[in-house]
Amino acid sequence: MDGATATSSTNLIVQALTKAIVEHRLQPGAKLAEQTLASHFGVSRTLVRQALLQLSQHQLIRLEPSRGAFVATPSVAEAKQVFAVRRMLEAEMTRLFIRHSTPSKIKVLKDHVAREKSAVESGDAPGRTELLGDFHVSMAELTGNQVLAQMLGQLISRCALITLMYQSASAAEHSNEEHVQIVKALTAKNEILAVELMQSHLQHVEEQLTFDRALPSSDIAAALSTSLN
């Protein structure tokens, strides 16, 4: 396998595992066995290790000596820090978007929130989760700043883990409605209102998290014994 093919295979594994985490198909604490992944993707364990290393650098998994790789389990402190960074980053992103706004860019966002609404109404939880996060990444991409889009994409992926661990059962499904209001402010080029709506939206998402809930276990025996009690 040449270098380009190896890089492509590694990227494929990274993208597939990231998508599974974002869509909540991989639980926090889940063990990622190298041989299982190598067999699934039809690649060597060396390429799997490279992919897992990249994911650990993105804080989506943790690597433990002699134990292997596990889907990350963000702490409460980390969760709050991630949202604090998002509020700072996305306030400036909103200002930047308005400065570079065009009718075609607004249409992209309007089409996006329409797909969000369809996913929410149909009960498509994985699709809804992905689309609600992608709204923010799409905004970043539309500013033309790819570094910003990449950084925000990584933060959104970490937020998917955080919401899976800490989101309450009664978490409001108002994110789509709030996205609609943000797009209206962007369309009107009302920078002050758009930034205010984005900040309050992120604050609402964080407020819907329940930080005192029991966290999922990475220990199969412990998880089974708990269910039998």
C-alpha positions as CSV (number, residue, x, y, z in Angstrom):
1,M,0.0,0.0,0.0
2,D,1.5,3.3,-1.1
3,G,1.5,6.5,1.1
4,A,-1.5,8.1,-0.6
5,T,-3.6,5.0,-0.2
6,A,-2.6,4.6,3.4
7,T,-3.5,8.2,4.2
8,S,-6.8,7.8,2.4
9,S,-7.6,4.6,4.4
10,T,-6.6,6.4,7.7
11,N,-8.9,9.3,6.9
12,L,-11.7,7.0,6.1
13,I,-11.5,5.3,9.5
14,V,-11.3,8.7,11.2
15,Q,-14.4,10.0,9.4
16,A,-16.4,6.8,10.0
17,L,-15.6,6.7,13.7
18,T,-16.2,10.4,14.1
19,K,-19.6,10.1,12.4
20,A,-20.5,7.1,14.6
21,I,-19.7,9.2,17.7
22,V,-21.5,12.3,16.5
23,E,-24.6,10.2,15.6
24,H,-24.5,8.6,19.1
25,R,-24.0,5.1,17.7
26,L,-20.8,4.8,19.8
27,Q,-21.3,5.3,23.5
28,P,-18.8,7.2,25.7
29,G,-16.5,4.7,27.3
30,A,-16.9,2.1,24.5
31,K,-13.8,0.1,23.8
32,L,-12.4,0.4,20.3
33,A,-10.6,-2.9,19.6
34,E,-7.8,-2.5,17.0
35,Q,-8.3,-6.0,15.5
36,T,-12.1,-5.5,15.2
37,L,-11.6,-2.2,13.5
38,A,-8.9,-3.6,11.2
39,S,-11.1,-6.5,10.1
40,H,-14.1,-4.2,9.6
41,F,-12.2,-1.7,7.4
42,G,-10.0,-4.4,5.8
43,V,-6.8,-2.6,6.7
44,S,-3.7,-3.3,8.9
45,R,-3.7,-2.6,12.6
46,T,-1.0,0.0,11.9
47,L,-3.4,2.1,10.0
48,V,-6.0,1.7,12.7
49,R,-3.5,2.9,15.3
50,Q,-2.8,6.0,13.1
51,A,-6.5,6.8,12.9
52,L,-7.0,6.3,16.7
53,L,-4.1,8.6,17.4
54,Q,-5.7,11.3,15.3
55,L,-9.0,10.9,17.1
56,S,-7.2,11.1,20.4
57,Q,-5.6,14.4,19.3
58,H,-9.2,15.6,18.6
59,Q,-10.2,14.6,22.1
60,L,-12.8,12.1,20.8
61,I,-11.1,9.1,22.2
62,R,-8.6,8.4,24.9
63,L,-5.6,6.0,24.6
64,E,-4.7,4.0,27.7
65,P,-1.4,2.2,28.0
66,S,-1.9,-1.6,28.0
67,R,-5.7,-1.2,27.8
68,G,-6.3,0.3,24.4
69,A,-8.6,2.9,23.0
70,F,-11.9,4.1,24.4
71,V,-14.5,6.7,23.3
72,A,-13.8,9.7,25.4
73,T,-15.9,10.5,28.5
74,P,-15.7,14.3,28.9
75,S,-15.8,15.6,32.5
76,V,-18.2,18.3,33.6
77,A,-15.4,20.8,33.7
78,E,-14.4,20.0,30.2
79,A,-18.0,20.2,29.0
80,K,-18.4,23.7,30.4
81,Q,-15.1,24.7,28.9
82,V,-16.1,23.5,25.5
83,F,-19.3,25.5,25.5
84,A,-17.4,28.6,26.8
85,V,-15.0,28.3,23.9
86,R,-17.9,27.8,21.4
87,R,-19.6,31.0,22.7
88,M,-16.4,33.0,22.1
89,L,-15.7,31.5,18.7
90,E,-19.2,31.6,17.3
91,A,-19.9,35.2,18.3
92,E,-17.0,36.3,16.1
93,M,-18.1,33.7,13.4
94,T,-21.5,35.3,13.3
95,R,-20.0,38.8,12.8
96,L,-17.8,37.4,10.1
97,F,-20.7,35.7,8.3
98,I,-22.7,38.9,8.1
99,R,-19.7,40.8,6.6
100,H,-19.5,38.1,3.9
101,S,-23.2,37.3,3.6
102,T,-24.8,36.8,0.1
103,P,-28.3,35.7,-0.9
104,S,-26.9,32.3,-2.0
105,K,-25.2,31.8,1.4
106,I,-28.4,32.7,3.2
107,K,-30.3,30.2,1.0
108,V,-27.8,27.4,2.0
109,L,-28.7,28.1,5.7
110,K,-32.4,28.3,5.1
111,D,-32.3,24.9,3.2
112,H,-30.3,23.5,6.1
113,V,-32.8,24.5,8.8
114,A,-35.6,23.1,6.6
115,R,-33.8,19.7,6.7
116,E,-33.3,20.0,10.4
117,K,-37.1,20.6,10.9
118,S,-37.9,17.5,8.8
119,A,-35.5,15.3,10.9
120,V,-37.0,16.7,14.1
121,E,-40.6,16.1,13.0
122,S,-39.8,12.5,11.7
123,G,-38.1,11.5,15.0
124,D,-34.8,10.9,13.2
125,A,-32.5,11.3,16.2
126,P,-29.2,10.6,14.5
127,G,-30.0,12.8,11.6
128,R,-31.3,15.5,13.8
129,T,-28.1,15.4,15.9
130,E,-25.9,15.6,12.9
131,L,-27.8,18.4,11.2
132,L,-28.1,20.6,14.3
133,G,-24.4,20.4,14.7
134,D,-23.7,20.9,11.0
135,F,-25.6,24.2,11.0
136,H,-22.8,25.8,12.9
137,V,-20.1,24.2,10.8
138,S,-21.9,25.3,7.6
139,M,-21.9,28.9,8.9
140,A,-18.2,28.7,9.5
141,E,-17.5,27.2,6.0
142,L,-19.6,29.9,4.4
143,T,-17.4,32.6,5.9
144,G,-14.6,31.2,3.8
145,N,-12.3,30.6,6.8
146,Q,-11.5,26.9,6.6
147,V,-9.4,26.9,9.7
148,L,-12.4,28.2,11.7
149,A,-14.6,25.6,10.1
150,Q,-12.1,22.8,11.0
151,M,-11.8,24.0,14.6
152,L,-15.5,24.3,15.0
153,G,-16.1,20.9,13.5
154,Q,-13.9,19.4,16.1
155,L,-15.7,21.2,18.9
156,I,-19.1,20.1,17.5
157,S,-17.9,16.5,17.6
158,R,-16.9,16.9,21.2
159,C,-20.2,18.4,22.0
160,A,-22.0,15.4,20.5
161,L,-20.3,13.3,23.2
162,I,-21.1,15.8,25.9
163,T,-24.8,15.9,24.9
164,L,-25.0,12.1,24.8
165,M,-23.6,11.9,28.4
166,Y,-25.3,14.9,30.0
167,Q,-28.4,15.9,28.0
168,S,-31.6,15.4,30.0
169,A,-34.4,13.2,28.8
170,S,-36.6,16.3,28.7
171,A,-34.1,18.4,26.7
172,A,-35.9,20.9,24.6
173,E,-36.1,20.4,20.8
174,H,-35.9,24.2,20.3
175,S,-32.5,24.2,18.6
176,N,-34.1,24.2,15.1
177,E,-36.4,27.1,16.1
178,E,-33.5,29.0,17.4
179,H,-31.5,28.4,14.2
180,V,-34.5,29.8,12.2
181,Q,-34.4,33.0,14.3
182,I,-30.6,33.3,13.9
183,V,-31.0,32.9,10.1
184,K,-33.6,35.7,10.1
185,A,-31.2,38.0,11.9
186,L,-28.5,37.1,9.5
187,T,-30.8,37.7,6.5
188,A,-31.5,41.2,7.9
189,K,-27.8,41.7,8.5
190,N,-28.6,42.6,12.1
191,E,-25.2,41.8,13.6
192,I,-26.1,42.7,17.2
193,L,-29.2,40.6,17.3
194,A,-27.6,37.7,15.4
195,V,-24.7,37.5,17.9
196,E,-27.2,37.8,20.8
197,L,-29.3,35.0,19.4
198,M,-26.3,32.8,18.8
199,Q,-25.0,33.3,22.4
200,S,-28.3,32.6,24.0
201,H,-28.8,29.5,21.8
202,L,-25.5,28.0,23.0
203,Q,-26.4,29.0,26.5
204,H,-29.7,27.2,26.2
205,V,-28.0,24.0,24.9
206,E,-25.7,24.0,27.9
207,E,-28.5,24.7,30.4
208,Q,-30.3,21.6,29.1
209,L,-27.4,19.4,30.2
210,T,-27.8,17.5,33.5
211,F,-24.4,17.2,35.0
212,D,-25.4,15.1,38.0
213,R,-26.7,12.1,36.0
214,A,-25.0,8.7,36.1
215,L,-22.4,8.4,33.4
216,P,-22.2,5.3,31.1
217,S,-19.7,2.7,32.1
218,S,-16.9,1.3,30.0
219,D,-16.9,-1.8,32.1
220,I,-19.2,-4.5,30.7
221,A,-19.4,-6.5,33.9
222,A,-20.2,-3.3,36.0
223,A,-22.9,-2.3,33.5
224,L,-24.5,-5.7,33.6
225,S,-24.4,-6.0,37.4
226,T,-26.0,-2.6,37.7
227,S,-28.9,-3.6,35.4
228,L,-29.6,-6.6,37.6
229,N,-29.8,-4.7,40.8
